[in-house]
Amino acid sequence: MAATFSSDSDDLQSPMLPPVAKKTEMEKMCIDEMLQKYCGEFGQWQLKHFVLTSLAWALEAFHTMVMIFADREPDWRCLPGSACDAAAGGSVCGLQPGSWEWIGSRGGSTVSDWGLICSDKFKVGLVQALFFAGCMIGAGIFGHLSDSSLGRKGSLTVVCALNAIFGCLTAFSPNYWTYVLLRLLTGFSSGGVGLCAFVLATEPIGPTKRGTAGMSTFYFFSGGIAILSGLAYIFQTWRNLYIASSIPSLLFIILVLPFISESPRWYLVRGRISEAMKLMSTIASSNGKHLPDGVLLTLDEEASASTENGSGCDLTYKNQRLENKDALVGSIVDVIRSPITRIRLLLAVALNFLGSVVYYGLSLNVVNLETNLYFNVLLNAVAEMPAFTITAVLLDRFGRRPLTIGTMWFSGFFCLMGSLMSNVGVWKVVRMVCGVLGIFGMAGTYNLLFIYTAELFPTVVRNAALGCATQAAQMGAILAPLVVVLGGCLPFAVFATCGIAGGLLAFYLPETLNQPLYDTFSGLEAGNV
């Protein structure tokens, strides 16, 4: 019996079914952490994707700066036997019709084609200002569409297509007011090009490489200006130039966009997890890495909830996010309510406005320098590139505030020197050099202000504050053409005032070098006690 009992006991203790394998838990992580851990932050895939996407910045440069050549005032000459040689100051405004003529084809520019001189000269500044007004509207609309239904790549496709259409139609404008409307519409679509391209190019890049890559997008814009000066030299009439500068947008859609991928972050926030994972796997394999099967891409909130101590997903305020999500939703009203951020916002708005007036003003003011227009535009574009490099190198060495003050005053000083020079003889060349050095300094400021502004505000209102500063920059761009049409030494004097005043205002901003990026107002206030 004992033996039998022992045998039955063993049978009862033995499992009736084979053991079930323990289910492996998926490792949840956000995109930044997955890039750092498995895919690579800036490998071969990101380099190719960044370069191809950033080419769109050159297209924006074409559509923005084409006005320099299309709306220039050509040289003129007196007709034989006329008395126009006695005209004071080299102006045609006091001359009798028929006593002078434009040098070259009448269709060389809109000014000669439609007689936008003397009492109608303001129309040149008006059409240019309305272009930038269109940019301001388009940036807001396409910024929203790129976050929602269209996506980053879809929005970039739409704005490039609209640019090609509106740009080519502009070449067939029968009169000035049709031209104004089409330039406004071109500005509307152009306003979304840089924004969509910047986001699409930088979002698949890892967090430690994203800042440097983002600053490098400005090289493509400057390169586009340099190429445009060559196109303008080849296509001497404004109608042909508009077609030549618009066709590349169509070529970009056909030849480049098929090789550009949608942002994995957009896929993720739209709930298209499988597509986001497939793209992350492609990034990993292209970079010579491997994405294991046991990982799952998820949003920051879910990643923070599944990790005890957080990860590389900017989760420093994990607990507060989980307990009180409403506290992390901010607006521009919250920025104004806080005494600290209110002052910062006012200063950031002023600096972005003043910097934009000088940058775009100096770019457009080359038409007043009476030097070789094509060479001058090329020189300005080339001068911007080392400014970006120097700013990036010095940014973490001297700090944001000293560099902002230094670059604005550098630009302001040479603009002041330019305002004191006449447009006669060798002084024309000196004034041109002053303009080149002025844009060199302000290009560095323009690049720096984007980073500086982002660091001045907590995460909960950072986008709202950046949006407000960007709108201020667009307002400065709208004003710049109206300053340029004043002619003479006045534009340089205005630019000098803006640069010097901007440097003085920057003294009142705090230094953000080596300071934490605060996520909430309470953290910002505690850190500034």
TAJO-V369535 format. One record per pair of residues at least 4 apart in sequence whose C-alpha atoms are under 6 Angstrom apart, sorted by the first residue. I is the first residue (numbers start at 1). J is the second residue. Records with the same first field share a line. If there is no record, write none. Layout:
I=J  J
This chain:
1=5
5=9
26=294  295
27=295  296
28=295  296  297  303
29=297  298  303
30=297  298  299  300
32=206  313
33=37  312
34=38
35=39  40  41  206
36=40  41
38=291
39=284
41=205  206
42=46  205
43=287
44=287
45=283  286
46=50
50=54  201
53=197  201
54=197
57=194  220  221
58=220  221  224
60=190
61=65  221  224  225
62=66  245
67=71
68=364
70=109  238
71=109  110  111
73=111
75=103
76=101  102  103
77=100  101
78=84  100
79=99  100
82=99
93=118
106=112  113
107=113  237
108=237  238
109=238
110=114
111=115  116
116=120  121
117=121
125=129  481  482
127=180
129=478  481
130=184
131=183  184  187
132=187  478
134=184  187  188
135=139  187  188  191
136=474
138=142  188  189  191  192
139=143  191  192
142=146  192
145=149  150
146=150  151  152  155
147=151
150=154  155
151=155
152=196  200
153=262
156=196
159=189
160=249
162=166
163=167  186  189
164=246  249  250
166=186
167=242  246
168=243
170=182
171=239  242
173=178  179
186=190
187=191
192=196
194=198
197=201
199=203
200=263
205=210
206=210
210=214
219=223
222=381
225=381
226=378  381
229=374
235=240  241
241=245
248=252
251=255
252=256
253=257
264=276
267=272  276
268=272  273  276
281=291
284=289  290
285=289  290
304=310
310=315
320=324
321=325
328=460
329=460
330=460  461
331=461  464
332=464
335=341  342
336=342
338=342
341=345
344=348
345=349
349=469  472
351=355  502
352=473
353=472  473  476
354=498
356=360  473  476  477
357=361  476  477  480
358=362  495
359=442
360=477
361=365  480
365=484
380=436
383=440
384=440  443
386=390
387=440  444
388=444
391=395  444
394=398
395=399
399=513
401=511
402=406
403=407
404=445
405=503  506
406=410
407=441  445
408=412  499  503
409=413  499  500  503
410=441
411=438  441  442
412=496  499  500
414=434  438
415=438  492  496
416=493  496
418=431  434
419=489  492  493
421=427  431
422=427
423=427  428
424=428
434=438
439=443
442=446
445=449
449=453
457=462
458=462  518  519  520
459=519
463=467
483=491
484=491
497=501
498=502
518=523  524
